[in-house]
C-alpha cells in the first residue's frame, strides 16, 4: 500500500470513529428520557468490556492488564468515565450540537494545562488561540441565553476531565500499548460504575429496542476507539488532528435529524470560533519540531 493510500485509509477510519462518537452521544441523549445516566454509563462500559474480552483478550492475554503504571492508568480511565458521565448529564438538558461544542474546548484546556503538568512550552500563538476559543465557548454559553446553567456546568466538567485524560494519555503512550490503554478504560469503567444497577435503576425494564440502543452505547464507544487507534497507525497525528472538528458537523446534523434542533446564530458563530481555534492549535502542533 502506498503512503498516500495508507494515509487516506487512516483518514477514513478516523472520520468513521468520529461519526460513531456522535451517534453514541445522540443515542445517549435519547435514552436519558428513560434511564438514569449512571445506569447508562455502566451499560456503556460493560458492553465495551465484554466486547474487548471477546475480541482482543484471547490473543493479548494478561498483557492487557500488565502495566508499570497501574495508578496512572486507573486515573486516566477514571477521567474518561468522568467524560462519559458528565457528557450524558449535560445531554439531559442541552442540545447535542452545543454540548459537543462546549466539550470540544478540550484541546484548548490541554494547551493551557500542558505547561504546568507536562513541562511543555506554551507559545503566545497558543495562548491567543486558546483565548479566542474560550470566547467562542462564551458565545454558546452566554449569560441570558437559552441553555441550562447546570447543563453548561456538566459540559465544562466533561471538557476538563477529557483534557486531563488526554494529558495522562500523553504521559503513558510511550510505555503502554494502545490496546492496554483501551482495555483499562473498559475494565475500570465497568468496575467503578458497578453500583449503578442497584442504586440508579428506576425500575423501567427496557424494551427490545431500548435494550439494543443501550448495548449500542458500548459498541459505538469500543469500536470507535478501536478505529481511532487503527487510524493513528495508518496516518500520523498531524494529519488527523485537524479533522477532529468534523464531529461537530456530525453532532449538528444528528441534532437536527433526530431532535429537530438547530443552533441559533450566536451558537453557530461560537462553534466556528472553537473549531478555528482548535484547528490553529492542531496546525501549530504539526509545525512543532518532533
N, C-alpha and C positions, 0 to 999 in steps of 0.2 A: 504494500500500500504506500503510495506517495505521501510526502509530508502534507501536501495540500488536501488530499483525500482524508488523511488521518485527522487533520485539523477540522475539516468540515464535519467529520463523524463526531468529534468532540463537541462541536457547537450544537449539533442536532440533539445529542444526548443531554447537553446542558439545558437547552430550551425545553425539552420534554420534561426534565426534572422540575423546572420552574412551573410548567403547566400543572404537573401533579401537585405541587405545593399549593398552588392557587385553588385547585379543585378540592384539596384537603380542607383549606380554610372555608370555602363555600359550603362544603358538606357539614363541617363542624358548626357553622353559623346556623344552618337549617336545623341541625339536631339539638341545638341548645333550647329549642322550643319544647322538647320532650324529655330531655335528660339533664341531670346536673353535670356541670363542667368537670369536676374531679372524676366522676364515673367515666366520662368520655375519654379523659386523658389516660386513665388506667387501661381502658379497652385499646386505645391507640397504641400504647407501648406493649401491652400484652400480645397483640397481633403481630407487631413488629418483632418482638422477641421470638415468638413461635415461628415466624417466617424465617428468621435467621438460623434458628436451631435446625429447621428442616432443610435449608438450602446451603448453609455455609458451615455449620458445626461439624458435619460428617467428614469434611476434608481438612478443616483447620484444627479441630480438636481443642486441646487445652491452650493452644497459643492465643485463642480469643480472649482469655482472661489472665494470661501470664504477663504481668507488667511490672516494671521497676518503679512506677509512679502511681500506686493504687489510689492515693488520696487526691492527687491532681486529676486523675481520670474520673474519679467519683464526683469531684466538684464540677468538672466540665459537664458530665452527664446531668447533674442536678440543675445546672444553668439552662440546659436545653429543655428539661422538664418545666422549668420556670417559664421559658419562652412559650411552650405549648399551653401551659395553664393560663398565663396572663393574656395570651393572644385570644384564646377561646372565651375568656371572661370579657375581654374587650368587645368581641364579636356579638355578645349578647345585646349590647346597646348601641354599637357603632356600625355604620355601613362597611361593607367589605373593602372597597377601594380606599377609603380614608384610613381604616385600620391598618391596611397593608402599607400605606404611605408613611404613617407615623412610625411603624416598626422599621421601615427602611431608612430611618435615621441612624440605624446601627453602624454603617461604615463611618459616619461622622463621629459617633461616640468612640469607635475603635481608634480613629485617628487621634482623638484627644487623649485617650487612655493609654495608647501605645507608648507614649513618652515615659510617664511615671512607672508603668507596670512592666514594660519590655526594654526600657532604656533606648528607644528609638528617637532619633532627632525629628522633631516636628517643624517643618518649614513654614514660613509666612504664607506661602501659597495654600498649604493645607489648612492653616488656621482660617484664612479668608474663605475657602470653600466650605469649611465647617460652619462658620458663622452664617453664611448665606443659606446653607441647608437648613439651619435651625430657624431662620426667618421663614423659609418655606413651610416648616412644621407649624409655625405660629399662624400662618395663613389658613391652615387646615383647622387647627385647634384654637381659633381666635376667640377672645372673650366676647360673649354676647352671641356667639354662633349657635347653631342648632345641635351641635354634638354634645353628648353626655359627658359631664366632667369626670365621673368615675370611670367611664369607658376610656377617656383620654389617659387617665392615670394608669389604667391597666396596660394600654398600648405602650406607654412610655416605659413601664416596668418591663414589658416584654422586650423592648429595644435594648434596655440596659442589660438584661440577662443575656440577650443574644450577643451583645458586644463582648461581655466577659467570656462567653462560650467561645467566640472566635479568637480572643486573645489567648485563652487556655489551649485552643487547638494549635495556634502558632507555637506555643511552648512545647507541645507534645508531639507534633507531627514528625519531628526529626528522629524520635526514639520509638514511636509506636506505629504499628501498621494501620492502614486505613480501615481494614475490616475489624480490627480490635477496637478502634475508636468508635466505630458504628455499633458494634455489639454491646459495648459498655453502656451506651446510651439506652439501648433497649432493655438491658438487664437492670440497670439502676432505676430507670423509669418505671418498670414493672414492679420492682420491689418497693420503692418509696410511695407508689400510689396504690399499693395493695389494700390499704384501708378503705378505699373509696366504695367498693361494692357493699360494704357493711354500714357506712356512715353517710353516703351521698347517693344512695339509690332511692328514688322516690316511689318505688313500688309499681311503676309502669313497665309492664312486660313488653319488650319490643316486638312489633310485627315482623314478618319475614323481611319486608323491605327495610324497616328500620335496623334490623339486625345486620343486614347486608351493608347498609350505609355505615353502621358503627365499625364493622370489620374493615371496611374500605379505608377508614382513617389510618389504621396501621399499615395497610398495603400501600397507600399513597405515600406515607412518610418513609417506609422502609425501601420501597422501590425507588422513590425519588432520590433519597440519599445514596442508594447504590448506583443509580445512573449518574449522579453528580460525581461520585468517586471515579467511575469509568471515564467520564468526560475529562477529568483532570489528568487521566492517564493518556488520553488521546491529544489533548491540546493544553498549552501552558496557561497559567493563571492570568497572565497579561492579556491573552486573547479572550478569555471567558468572562473575567470580572466586569468589563463594561456592559456585558449583556444582562447582568443581574436585574436591571430595572425593567426588563421585559415582563417580569412578574407583575408589575403594576398595571401593565396593559391587560394581562390575563385577569387580574382581580377586578379591574373596571368592567371588562366585558362580562364576566360572570355575575358581578353585582347587578348589571343591567338585565342580563338574560334570566337570572334566577330570582332576583329580588326586586326587579323593576326600579332600580335606583341608579341615578347618575349624579356624580358630584356637582356642586354648584361651581360657578366660575372661579371664585377665590380659591376653592379647594383644588380645582384643576391647576391653577397657577402655582399653588403650593406644591403639588405633586411634581410638576415640571421643574420647579426650582430644586426640590430634593433630588430628583433624578439627575439634573445637570450638575449639582454639587457632587453627588456620588460618582458620576462619570469623570469629573475633574480629578477626584481623588484616585480613581482607578487608573487613569492615564498618567498621573504623577507617579504612581507605584510602578507603572510599566516602564517609565523612563529612568527610574532609580537604578543605579548600578547594583548588580547582584553580589 
